[in-house]
Amino acid sequence: MQINTLSFRADEQLFEQTRALANATGLKSSDYMRDAVREKNERVTAQRIAMLSKELATDHLNFNEAIESSLADGLE
């Protein structure tokens, strides 16, 4: 597995808070941030899946309603 680097700028408060919380949980700052990014990615992915699922359900419902309304066409 290839390891890549992500970097970002943080103000002093975020930097110190992150370092302190990482230490309090017994993690290196990099492991703490890696876990935080992974959790955020999972949360955003779940939200995106939920949104797409809702859109698909709406599209499916609209399609079914259109088909149902056309079933009676020409049968009278």
N, C-alpha and C positions, 0 to 999 in steps of 0.2 A: 504494500500500500504506500502510495506516495503521500508525503506530508507537505501540505501547503501552509502558507502563513496569511492570516488576516490581521490587519492592523487598523486602528482607529484612534482618533484624538478624543481625549476625555479631559474635562476640567478637573481641577484639584479635588473638589468634593467627591465626584464620582470615582476618581482614582483611589482616594483614601478609603472611601466606603467599600469599594470592591475589594481592596487589599485586606481590610479589617474583617469583612465577612468571609472571605476565602480562608483567612487564618483561623477564624472562629470555627469554621467547619472542617478544618484540618486539610484543606486543599491548597494547592498552588494556585496563584492568581490565574494562570493560563487554563488550568483544569476547571476552575470555577466559571470563568468566562465561556469556555467551551460548552459546559453543561447548560449555562444560561442561554447561549445561542441555539443549542440543540432544542431546548424546551420551547423557545420562542418559535423556531422553525416548525416544530410539531404542532403548536397551537395555531399558527397561521395556516398551515396545511389543512388541519381539521376544519377551520373556519371556511377555507376555500372549497373544500369538498362539500361541506354542508350547503354553501351558497350554490354551487354547481348542481348539486342534487335537487335543491329546491327549484332551480330554473328548469332542469330536465323534467321534474314532476309536473311543473306548470305547462311546459311544452307538450308533454304526453297527454295531460288532461285536455288541453285545447284540441289536439289531434283527435282524441277519442270522441270529443263532443262534435267535432266536424264530421267524422265518419258516421256517428249515430244519427245526426240530423240528415245526412244524405241517404241513409238506408231506405227511407220511405219514398224517396224520389222515384217517380214513375211507376209506383205499385198500385196506384188508385185506378 
